[in-house]
């Protein structure tokens, strides 16, 4: 299996509004490539945009474990932390 194929499917499904299928595809990419920080960030965006804020925050944080300089993940983790009421985490 090739992670890139599943990543393409995730984007396709997300664009078509087939969110659960997109989620499955992102999860498959991460299963095949567990250090795929950029993919985790894209997955977190999908979760965030579909009301799954706590799951999105966890995925942004996971992405940052592999790529601490990921400013997109850092920014979005801060925003979500604030929205979820964790103002101390939002300031970091």
Helices and strands as residue ranges (DSSP letters): H 3-15, H 19-32, H 37-49, H 53-66, H 71-83, H 87-91
